């Protein structure tokens, strides 16, 4: 990237300072308040400089993967850029999963990695790896700093690239000698990059065409994704949907973008979406996609999706996402918030109104699909139904908690049965589908929102991937409520094995689970085991009342329960299975 950094925010410091001190000063200039990390040889100068400053707090995790996940959730649940620091070699390779998770979900984040001294690069030195090469496919951009004089400008660029355009993680690799070399500190005020100029404003002519098309539609559908959340465009989206009176669906990443309590919300689309959302997506005549990418879990088979002719409008900040999987009629490249503001202004100016009669018939059809009550599940007095636990959490927290989840059946149940009215409350790994994120995510969320209620909905498989972070929670007095839906199986793997692999449960059950209550207590927290449906309500109320303790709840749930509805991989949206009777 050809770049120039101009001006200075803080003026030169008194005399030259080390590269490590420059890193710390840069983070302070960016207003960073929390940094997640794990020390090691290549970053010791930086850690020494952290020791001598008081601008931000460092949170010591127990595994580098958790540092990056926590920084990622810190960003997802606020409008700040998350920051993590890792050492060279295994520190970096442990961070790759976290970087990849953030990259797939377009989360702004800056990761600073140590590197072996410049003269040793390429010599297979101790704890050396090719950081730039390894991370290139899973970051928005990365830098190797070769001269201490470039360090401040590079960090400025890293934050600028991370938060502008389609956001994403940026890595800055700093060799150990660079963190020791000295120069005068001069932090640039602004950055100009010739090769990087993201567009914010959408094309007015395209927006005008889109408004006309939407107002003429007989069966319109609004489909929104994580882009709405990332652009802080939820207020504008709610205004637009309410004004048009059209049905709206939010993807897994977009939940909370449009409020779930509205009658116009038809639920989540896709593989485990609602029947009404999928049927409306399949049968509409004009579809507007806002900050969503038509990925395989949402629209299923693109050929099947394209078999119903419809006009598609696609709003996205990233031109490469438009027409990637589905042909689009009206592309609009721009920041979702700016585009929606213009949309609302043009609607005000337009004489035409939506087609009331056609719209009324369309809603009748949707009501019929809704009548199938696809999220209904049989209740039981004998075994705990996992869905009921999520419903109870929703009731007790009045829908106002931050919910983090891991990946698997529990994630889908959380998305289906916790109804989000606000953006940035649902924190999960969408694109990469990373097990183990739930607990580090809860840590990052609580650091960014110290007074909020935070709950982590997880499974006995996922939680064991980063369970050591219970120690971090103890050290920093983090008190999320961990709701573990324990079915003694890798639930989602088991579900697919039942449906597609003749119930051959290859390596999907957990034969030697720890005593989770004792484990939680060993880390200094409260452990609970809940086995009877009648005890669910009382246990949750008791746990959420303990504001100052982390409570680990082990819910022994129905082993045979599957996530319904389901669209099998490779099938189309209207080829849904609503329950085991469809198998």
Residue pairs with C-beta under 8 A, 6 or more apart in sequence:
1 141
1 157
1 193
1 194
1 195
1 196
2 193
2 194
2 195
3 153
3 157
3 191
3 192
3 193
3 194
3 195
4 191
4 192
4 193
4 194
5 152
5 153
5 156
5 157
5 188
5 190
5 191
5 192
6 188
6 189
6 190
6 191
6 192
7 188
7 189
7 190
8 186
8 187
8 188
8 189
9 29
9 187
9 188
9 189
10 25
10 29
10 185
10 186
10 187
11 186
12 184
12 185
12 186
13 25
13 184
13 185
15 184
16 182
16 183
16 184
17 25
17 182
17 183
17 184
17 185
18 45
18 49
18 148
18 179
18 180
18 181
18 182
19 45
19 145
19 148
19 151
19 174
19 178
19 179
19 180
19 181
19 182
19 183
20 45
20 46
20 48
20 49
20 179
20 180
21 49
21 185
22 148
22 151
22 152
22 155
22 183
22 185
23 46
23 49
23 112
23 151
23 155
23 174
23 179
24 46
24 49
24 50
24 53
24 55
25 152
25 185
25 187
26 151
26 152
26 155
26 156
26 187
27 35
27 55
27 56
27 83
27 155
28 53
28 55
28 56
29 187
30 81
30 155
30 159
31 80
32 55
32 56
32 80
32 81
32 83
33 56
33 57
33 80
34 56
34 57
34 58
34 59
34 74
34 83
34 447
34 448
35 50
35 56
35 57
35 58
35 59
35 71
35 83
35 84
35 85
36 58
36 59
36 61
36 66
36 67
36 68
36 70
36 71
36 74
36 82
36 83
36 84
36 85
36 443
36 444
37 43
37 58
37 59
37 60
37 61
37 67
37 84
37 85
37 86
38 60
38 61
38 62
38 63
38 64
38 67
38 85
38 86
38 87
38 91
39 47
39 60
39 87
40 86
40 87
40 88
40 91
40 114
40 127
41 87
41 88
41 114
41 126
41 127
41 176
42 87
42 88
42 89
42 91
42 113
42 114
42 115
42 116
42 127
42 175
42 176
43 85
43 86
43 87
43 88
43 91
43 112
43 113
43 114
43 174
43 176
43 179
44 176
45 176
45 179
45 180
46 85
46 112
46 114
46 174
46 179
47 85
50 58
58 85
59 67
59 70
59 443
59 447
59 472
59 476
60 472
60 475
61 67
61 70
61 440
61 443
61 469
61 472
62 468
62 469
62 471
62 472
63 94
63 466
63 468
63 469
64 84
64 86
64 87
64 90
64 91
64 92
64 94
64 95
64 98
65 94
65 95
65 97
65 98
65 436
65 440
65 466
66 98
66 439
66 440
66 443
66 466
66 468
66 469
66 472
67 84
67 85
67 86
67 95
67 98
67 440
68 84
68 86
68 95
68 97
68 98
68 99
68 101
68 102
68 109
68 111
68 169
69 98
69 101
69 434
69 436
69 437
69 440
69 441
69 444
69 466
70 82
70 84
70 440
70 441
70 443
70 444
70 447
71 82
71 83
71 84
71 98
71 109
71 111
71 444
72 82
72 98
72 101
72 102
72 107
72 109
72 169
72 437
72 441
72 444
73 82
73 404
73 427
73 437
73 440
73 441
73 442
73 443
73 444
73 445
73 448
74 80
74 82
74 444
74 445
74 447
74 448
75 81
75 82
75 102
75 107
75 108
75 109
75 444
76 105
76 107
76 424
76 427
76 441
76 444
76 445
77 402
77 424
77 425
77 427
77 444
77 445
77 448
77 449
78 424
78 448
78 449
79 232
80 448
81 108
81 109
81 110
81 159
81 162
81 163
82 107
82 108
82 109
82 110
82 444
83 109
83 110
83 111
83 112
84 95
84 98
84 109
84 110
84 111
84 112
85 111
85 112
85 113
85 114
86 92
86 94
86 95
86 111
86 112
86 113
86 114
87 113
87 114
87 127
88 113
88 114
88 115
88 116
88 127
88 128
88 129
88 131
88 176
89 126
89 127
89 128
89 129
90 127
91 113
91 114
91 127
92 113
92 129
92 131
92 134
92 135
93 129
93 134
95 111
95 113
96 134
96 135
96 138
97 432
97 434
98 111
99 111
99 135
99 138
99 139
99 169
99 171
100 138
100 432
100 434
101 107
101 429
101 431
101 432
101 434
101 437
102 109
102 168
102 169
103 138
103 139
103 140
103 168
103 169
103 432
104 429
104 430
104 431
104 432
105 226
105 253
105 429
105 430
105 431
105 432
106 166
106 167
106 168
106 226
106 227
106 230
107 167
107 168
107 169
107 230
108 162
108 163
108 167
108 168
108 169
109 162
109 168
109 169
109 170
110 155
110 158
110 159
110 162
110 169
110 170
110 171
110 172
111 139
111 169
111 170
111 171
111 172
112 155
112 171
112 172
112 174
113 131
113 171
113 172
113 173
113 174
114 173
114 174
114 175
114 176
114 179
115 121
115 128
115 131
115 144
115 173
115 174
115 175
115 176
116 123
116 125
116 126
116 127
116 128
116 175
116 176
117 125
117 175
117 176
117 177
118 146
118 175
118 177
118 178
119 177
120 128
121 128
121 175
131 142
131 144
131 171
131 173
132 142
132 143
132 144
132 171
132 173
135 142
135 171
136 142
138 169
139 168
139 169
139 170
139 171
140 161
140 162
140 166
140 167
140 168
140 169
140 170
141 158
141 161
141 168
141 170
141 171
142 170
142 171
142 172
142 173
143 154
143 157
143 158
143 170
143 171
143 172
143 173
144 173
144 175
145 151
145 154
145 172
145 173
145 174
145 175
145 178
146 175
146 178
147 178
148 178
148 181
148 182
148 183
149 183
151 174
151 178
151 183
152 185
152 186
152 187
152 188
153 188
153 191
154 172
155 172
156 187
156 188
156 191
157 191
157 193
158 170
158 171
158 172
159 170
160 191
160 193
161 168
161 170
161 193
161 196
162 168
162 169
162 170
164 198
165 196
165 198
165 317
165 318
166 198
166 317
166 318
166 321
167 230
198 317
199 317
199 333
199 334
199 335
200 334
200 335
200 338
201 334
201 335
201 338
201 339
201 342
202 315
202 332
202 333
202 334
202 335
202 338
202 339
202 342
203 332
203 333
203 334
204 342
206 330
206 331
206 332
207 332
207 339
207 342
207 343
207 346
208 346
209 330
210 288
210 313
210 330
210 332
210 343
211 343
211 346
211 347
211 350
212 350
212 352
213 286
213 311
213 313
213 329
213 330
214 220
214 244
214 246
214 286
214 288
214 313
214 354
215 350
215 352
215 353
215 354
215 355
216 286
216 352
216 355
217 284
217 285
217 286
217 311
217 354
217 355
217 358
218 285
218 355
218 358
218 359
218 361
218 362
219 280
219 283
219 284
219 285
219 286
219 358
219 362
219 365
220 244
220 246
220 247
220 284
220 285
220 286
220 287
220 288
220 354
220 359
220 362
221 246
221 247
221 248
221 249
221 280
221 281
221 284
221 286
221 287
221 288
222 240
222 241
222 244
222 246
222 247
222 248
222 249
222 258
222 288
222 290
223 248
223 249
223 251
223 269
223 281
223 287
223 288
223 289
223 290
223 292
224 237
224 248
224 249
224 250
224 251
224 254
224 257
224 258
224 289
224 290
224 291
224 292
225 250
225 251
225 253
225 254
225 257
225 289
225 290
225 291
225 292
225 293
225 298
226 251
226 253
226 254
226 291
226 292
226 430
227 233
227 254
227 290
227 291
227 292
227 315
227 316
227 317
227 336
228 234
228 237
228 250
228 254
228 257
228 258
228 290
228 291
228 336
228 423
229 253
229 254
229 256
229 257
229 291
229 423
229 424
230 291
230 336
231 291
231 317
231 335
231 336
231 337
232 337
232 423
233 257
233 290
233 291
233 336
233 337
233 340
234 256
234 257
234 258
234 422
234 423
236 337
236 340
236 341
236 343
236 344
237 248
237 257
237 258
237 290
237 340
238 258
238 259
239 340
239 344
240 340
240 343
240 344
240 347
241 248
241 258
241 262
241 264
242 262
242 264
243 344
243 347
244 347
244 354
245 264
245 354
245 359
246 264
246 354
246 359
247 264
247 265
247 266
247 280
247 362
247 363
247 366
248 258
248 262
248 264
248 265
248 266
249 265
249 266
249 267
249 268
249 269
249 273
249 277
249 280
249 281
250 256
250 257
250 258
250 260
250 265
250 268
251 268
251 269
251 270
251 292
251 298
251 430
252 268
252 270
252 297
252 415
252 428
252 430
253 430
253 431
254 291
254 292
255 268
255 415
255 420
255 426
256 420
256 421
256 422
256 423
256 424
256 425
256 426
257 291
257 423
258 264
258 265
259 265
259 420
259 421
259 422
260 419
260 420
260 421
261 399
261 419
261 421
266 274
266 276
266 277
266 280
266 366
266 370
267 273
267 274
267 276
267 277
267 375
267 416
268 274
268 277
268 415
268 416
269 277
269 278
269 281
269 298
269 299
269 573
270 277
270 278
270 297
270 298
270 299
270 300
270 567
270 573
271 297
271 298
271 300
271 566
271 567
271 569
272 412
272 415
272 416
272 563
272 564
272 565
272 566
272 567
273 298
273 565
273 567
274 374
274 375
274 416
274 565
275 369
275 370
275 372
275 374
275 565
275 576
275 578
276 366
276 369
276 370
276 372
276 374
278 565
278 567
278 573
278 574
278 576
279 366
279 369
279 573
279 574
280 366
280 369
281 287
281 299
281 573
282 305
282 308
282 572
282 573
282 574
283 308
283 365
283 574
284 310
285 310
285 311
286 310
286 311
286 312
286 313
287 310
287 311
287 312
287 313
288 312
288 313
288 314
288 315
289 312
289 313
289 314
289 315
289 316
289 328
290 315
290 336
290 339
290 340
291 315
291 316
291 317
291 336
292 298
292 316
293 316
293 321
293 324
293 325
294 302
294 324
294 325
294 326
295 325
295 431
296 325
296 569
299 305
299 325
299 326
299 573
300 567
300 570
300 571
300 572
300 573
300 575
301 570
301 571
301 572
302 325
302 326
304 571
304 572
304 573
304 574
304 575
305 326
305 572
305 573
306 326
306 327
307 572
311 329
311 330
312 326
312 327
312 328
312 329
312 330
313 328
313 329
313 330
313 332
314 322
314 323
314 328
314 330
314 331
314 332
315 332
315 334
315 336
315 339
315 340
316 322
316 332
316 333
316 336
317 333
317 334
317 335
317 336
318 333
319 331
319 333
322 328
322 331
322 333
323 331
332 339
372 578
374 564
374 565
374 576
374 578
375 387
375 416
375 417
377 385
377 387
377 388
377 561
377 564
378 385
379 385
379 388
379 533
380 533
380 558
381 533
381 534
382 533
383 533
383 557
383 558
384 530
384 531
384 532
384 533
384 536
384 555
384 556
384 557
384 558
385 533
385 557
385 558
385 561
386 409
386 410
386 413
386 485
386 487
386 555
386 557
386 558
386 561
387 413
387 416
387 417
387 561
388 533
388 536
389 483
389 485
389 536
389 540
389 555
389 557
390 413
390 414
390 416
390 417
390 418
390 457
391 417
392 536
392 537
392 540
393 401
393 403
393 418
393 455
393 457
393 483
393 540
394 417
394 418
394 419
396 537
396 540
396 541
396 544
397 453
397 455
397 544
399 418
399 419
399 420
399 421
400 422
400 425
400 453
401 425
401 452
401 453
401 454
401 455
402 424
402 425
402 427
402 442
402 445
402 449
402 452
402 453
402 454
402 455
403 414
403 418
403 420
403 425
403 426
403 427
403 455
403 456
403 457
404 427
404 428
404 437
404 438
404 439
404 441
404 442
404 445
404 454
404 455
404 456
404 457
404 480
405 411
405 414
405 415
405 426
405 427
405 428
405 438
405 441
405 456
405 457
405 458
406 428
406 429
406 435
406 436
406 437
406 438
406 456
406 457
406 458
406 459
406 462
406 463
406 465
407 428
407 429
407 433
407 434
407 435
407 437
407 462
407 492
408 435
408 459
408 461
408 462
408 490
408 491
408 492
409 459
409 485
409 487
409 491
409 492
409 495
409 561
409 562
409 563
410 457
410 458
410 459
410 462
410 485
410 491
411 428
411 457
412 492
412 563
413 457
413 485
413 563
414 426
414 428
414 457
415 426
415 428
416 563
418 426
418 457
420 426
427 441
427 445
428 437
428 441
429 437
435 461
435 462
435 465
436 462
436 465
436 466
437 462
437 466
438 456
438 457
438 458
438 462
438 463
438 466
438 482
439 456
439 458
439 463
439 466
439 467
439 469
439 470
439 473
439 480
439 482
440 466
440 469
441 456
442 454
442 455
442 456
442 478
442 480
442 482
443 469
443 472
443 473
443 476
443 478
443 480
445 452
445 454
445 480
446 452
446 454
446 478
446 479
446 480
447 476
447 478
453 481
453 544
454 479
454 480
454 481
455 480
455 481
455 482
455 483
456 480
456 481
456 482
456 483
457 483
457 485
458 482
458 483
458 484
458 485
459 484
459 485
459 486
459 487
459 490
459 491
460 484
460 486
460 487
460 488
460 510
460 513
460 516
460 554
461 489
461 490
461 491
461 510
463 482
463 484
464 514
467 519
470 519
470 520
470 523
470 525
470 550
470 552
471 523
472 478
473 479
473 480
473 523
473 525
473 550
474 523
474 524
474 525
474 550
477 548
478 550
479 546
479 547
479 548
479 549
479 550
479 551
480 550
481 543
481 544
481 550
481 551
481 553
482 520
482 550
482 551
482 552
482 553
483 540
483 553
483 555
484 516
484 552
484 553
484 554
484 555
485 491
485 555
485 557
486 513
486 516
486 554
486 555
486 556
486 557
487 557
487 558
487 559
487 561
488 509
488 510
488 513
488 559
489 505
489 508
489 509
489 510
489 559
490 507
490 508
490 509
490 510
491 561
492 563
493 508
494 505
494 508
494 509
495 562
495 563
497 503
497 504
497 505
497 506
497 508
498 505
498 562
499 562
499 566
499 568
499 583
500 568
516 527
516 529
516 552
516 554
517 527
517 528
517 529
517 552
517 554
518 527
519 527
519 552
520 526
520 527
520 550
520 552
521 527
525 549
525 550
525 551
525 552
526 543
526 546
526 549
526 550
526 551
526 552
527 551
527 552
527 554
528 539
528 542
528 543
528 551
528 552
528 553
528 554
529 554
529 556
530 536
530 539
530 553
530 554
530 555
530 556
531 556
536 555
539 553
540 553
543 551
543 553
562 580
564 577
564 578
564 579
564 580
565 576
565 577
565 578
565 579
566 576
566 577
567 573
567 575
567 576
567 577
568 575
568 577
576 582
577 583
